Amino acid sequence: MPVSTSPSSTELQVIAVTEARRFPAFAKHVLDADPVRANLILPTLLKCYAAESKGHALEGHLWIVIHIGGNVKFIASCTKGYMGDYPLFIYTPIPSERLHPEYIWSSLTMIARTLLHSPTISRRRVYSVFAQEEVTKVFASIWTDITGISPESIPYYHAKISYATQESVARFNRSVNPIPNAVCEMRPAVPSDVDGIADLCFRFAKESEPFVLSWRAALEEARILVQCGQVWVYTATPPRGPTSIASIVAFTRNTEVAAAITKVYTHPEFRSLGCAERLVRRVCQHLLKTRRFIVLYVGLDNRAANVYQKVGFLGVGLNAQPAPGVDNWLEVGFDRNQVRLGHW
């Protein structure tokens, strides 16, 4: 495509592109200015742009920009990663307190109709939508109205977006004792860790219905994470026995300004020993040497929220103080009999 209309109009306008190099510069500036909330879209956009610059032809990507005369209202993406198609991600620079249904309905309807008429995106491809809570609810209603595909009765994911900075991690820094009677190490993963990481990826996915993985897929995910340098491990070696990977932290949506922790998992045998807290803190310290923000989505029912609070993530955990930009996000899936699940 792209499909666009005059940027001087005072009406809602749509731009739809299937190549990152055609993504409008004014919309890219909006994403750059909001690296935390734009983290679902910006890293993939940059990755695709880099690949296209090297002459690689990419398929299966669509970005939609809704704007009024260059004033961005919404940016949506249907893209994919190394494990499959991502949900429909929707970003908006509009403050959350202004996201009333009557205010956002027209923009989201335009996104839905653009998707519906896209020659590259089928109805089955839109298996879920993830955005700020009110945006997701309104879009899901619109999508059901125009396609007849109903939402699943139980949301896939209900979370708060959070972030940490050098200042917040330093302020919340505290010592946590290592695993008793074991030699412990926190470090970037190496190829010999792949099987142990795959086991934890498999277990993580098993607890993340419907995005479960076969052992083969978990092994492939582990190999890619290690190859890309996007996973750290916490190992424990007892006095008599083999070394085990107690916990992993993966970070896969990264730019020069922000990185996102996308997977934290501790083996059941090593839980309640402080492994995740120590490893997440260590990874944050490493990433913040070169970046301003670490982004994290924390499930509203995730008991580990207090762990992230202790590391320095803002706006989450017991009696957390409100923080700018920390609000609720929601993923709603659509009837699995009528869509094709991806993975993220």
Salt bridges, closest charged atoms under 4 A:
GLU19 OE2 - ARG21 NH2 3.11
GLU19 OE1 - ARG22 NE 2.71
ASP32 OD2 - LYS28 NZ 2.80
ASP34 OD2 - ARG37 NE 3.07
ASP85 OD2 - ARG125 NE 3.56
ASP85 OD2 - ARG340 NH2 3.53
GLU133 OE2 - LYS137 NZ 3.23
GLU133 OE1 - HIS158 NE2 3.24
GLU167 OE2 - ARG171 NH1 3.96
GLU185 OE1 - ARG187 NE 3.49
ASP193 OD2 - ARG187 NH1 2.67
ASP199 OD2 - ARG203 NE 3.12
GLU207 OE2 - ARG271 NH2 3.74
GLU209 OE2 - ARG336 NH1 3.12
GLU221 OE2 - LYS263 NZ 3.33
GLU277 OE2 - ARG174 NE 2.72
GLU277 OE2 - ARG281 NH2 3.00
